[in-house]
Amino acid sequence: MVHCTATIDSGWHIYSQTQPNDAIARPTEIKWTTSPLILTTGKAREIGRLEHTQDKTVGIEANQYEKKVDFEQKITLRSTARMTLTGKLTFQVCTDEMCLPPRTIPVEVPLP
């Protein structure tokens, strides 16, 4: 297993990878780089306090995290060599009043 932890500033939240059908929130997305030596299994599991919210103005629901969420990805290594799991994380942060544009950042996890 590999873990990537998002620490979220007070007053802000990020969205879960899974959103209701009518959601307009940008779900968090992790895309791992394909490697013949590192196999990823399924989607990363989210560990944290998931909040189900509903915007009172428009009535649209969203699934989000505040403060912290850990993404846990199951992997299988096909070599004992030192490697790095790489990928891209796309996310959007919002407050109750505004959202910043979605960002995509590189992710690198050194593997023993």
VMD Tcl script that draws the C-alpha trace (Angstrom):
set ca {
  {0.00 0.00 0.00}
  {1.08 3.56 -0.65}
  {-0.40 6.62 1.05}
  {-0.78 10.21 -0.13}
  {-2.12 12.60 2.49}
  {-3.85 15.89 1.71}
  {-3.71 18.44 4.54}
  {-6.38 21.09 3.98}
  {-6.25 24.62 5.40}
  {-8.96 25.68 7.84}
  {-12.14 26.89 6.11}
  {-11.37 25.00 2.88}
  {-12.39 21.56 1.59}
  {-11.61 19.23 -1.31}
  {-14.01 16.90 -3.03}
  {-14.14 13.13 -2.86}
  {-13.33 11.00 -5.91}
  {-16.97 9.92 -5.84}
  {-19.72 12.52 -6.26}
  {-23.52 12.30 -6.51}
  {-24.91 12.20 -10.07}
  {-26.09 15.83 -9.98}
  {-22.90 17.21 -8.40}
  {-21.11 20.13 -10.05}
  {-18.03 19.78 -7.84}
  {-14.76 18.69 -9.48}
  {-14.00 15.25 -7.99}
  {-10.44 14.54 -6.91}
  {-8.70 12.27 -9.40}
  {-5.44 10.33 -9.14}
  {-3.93 8.99 -12.36}
  {-0.92 6.76 -11.81}
  {1.69 6.44 -14.53}
  {1.64 2.99 -16.13}
  {4.66 0.86 -15.29}
  {5.41 -2.79 -16.04}
  {7.11 -3.04 -12.62}
  {4.38 -1.44 -10.48}
  {0.77 -2.59 -10.71}
  {-1.98 -0.51 -9.15}
  {-5.20 -2.26 -8.15}
  {-8.47 -0.35 -8.32}
  {-9.06 3.23 -7.31}
  {-7.33 4.79 -4.31}
  {-9.30 4.35 -1.09}
  {-10.12 7.52 0.84}
  {-9.53 7.52 4.58}
  {-10.93 10.50 6.45}
  {-14.15 12.08 7.67}
  {-16.33 12.23 4.55}
  {-18.95 14.97 4.67}
  {-22.13 14.83 2.60}
  {-23.18 18.43 2.02}
  {-25.96 20.21 0.18}
  {-25.77 23.77 -1.14}
  {-28.81 25.53 0.33}
  {-29.06 27.98 -2.58}
  {-29.21 25.51 -5.47}
  {-29.84 22.22 -3.61}
  {-26.91 20.38 -5.18}
  {-25.12 17.74 -3.10}
  {-21.38 17.07 -2.81}
  {-19.04 14.72 -0.97}
  {-16.06 16.51 0.57}
  {-13.25 16.42 3.12}
  {-12.02 19.12 5.48}
  {-8.72 19.23 7.40}
  {-7.22 15.96 6.10}
  {-7.80 12.95 3.86}
  {-5.47 10.05 3.13}
  {-5.54 8.30 -0.24}
  {-4.45 4.67 0.05}
  {-3.53 2.82 -3.14}
  {-2.99 -0.94 -3.32}
  {0.06 -1.81 -5.41}
  {1.99 -4.90 -6.43}
  {5.73 -4.67 -7.11}
  {7.21 -6.88 -9.81}
  {10.79 -6.12 -8.85}
  {12.85 -5.64 -5.70}
  {14.70 -2.67 -7.22}
  {14.17 0.81 -5.78}
  {11.43 2.53 -7.77}
  {9.13 5.53 -7.62}
  {5.40 5.42 -8.23}
  {4.49 8.54 -10.18}
  {1.27 10.10 -11.28}
  {-0.89 13.22 -11.31}
  {-3.40 14.44 -8.75}
  {-6.21 16.73 -9.90}
  {-8.24 18.47 -7.22}
  {-10.29 21.58 -6.47}
  {-10.42 23.46 -3.18}
  {-13.39 25.54 -2.08}
  {-14.78 27.46 0.85}
  {-18.47 27.96 1.49}
  {-18.31 31.14 -0.63}
  {-15.86 30.41 -3.46}
  {-13.80 27.83 -5.33}
  {-10.34 28.07 -6.82}
  {-9.78 26.64 -10.31}
  {-8.88 22.92 -10.39}
  {-5.15 22.16 -10.12}
  {-3.12 19.21 -11.31}
  {0.11 18.43 -9.47}
  {2.69 15.68 -9.90}
  {2.81 12.90 -7.30}
  {5.93 10.86 -6.56}
  {6.04 8.07 -3.98}
  {9.45 6.43 -3.45}
  {9.12 2.67 -2.98}
  {11.56 0.57 -0.95}
}
mol new
graphics top color blue
foreach p $ca { graphics top sphere $p radius 0.5 }
foreach p [lrange $ca 0 end-1] q [lrange $ca 1 end] { graphics top cylinder $p $q radius 0.2 }
display resetview
